[in-house]
Amino acid sequence: MPGVVIDSGAIALQVNGATKQNSDVDKLIWNNREIIVDLSLFYRLQPGDLVYAGTPEGVGSVVSGDTITGRVEGAAEVALNVGSVE
């Protein structure tokens, strides 16, 4: 969503179809605006950049072959497969 900062909305992460994390953006320690301002001091942020800013409860390890999907309400979803170590 160009030009929009999401201040609240569901965030979720699944590993191999099992929900591992389910929370809301408004529960982050620093809100999205604060994170963007701080990062902009050091990096040139571009549309489509992903910013990883911590995690709600449910964090855990992943292994080769796992499929991870994540979403933020009001934004696009992301999906990836964990590859083997080269």
Summary of the structure (lengths in Angstrom):
residues: 86
radius of gyration: 14.1
end to end distance: 34.9
largest distance: 38.6
contacts: 177
relative contact order: 0.26
helix: 14%
strand: 28%
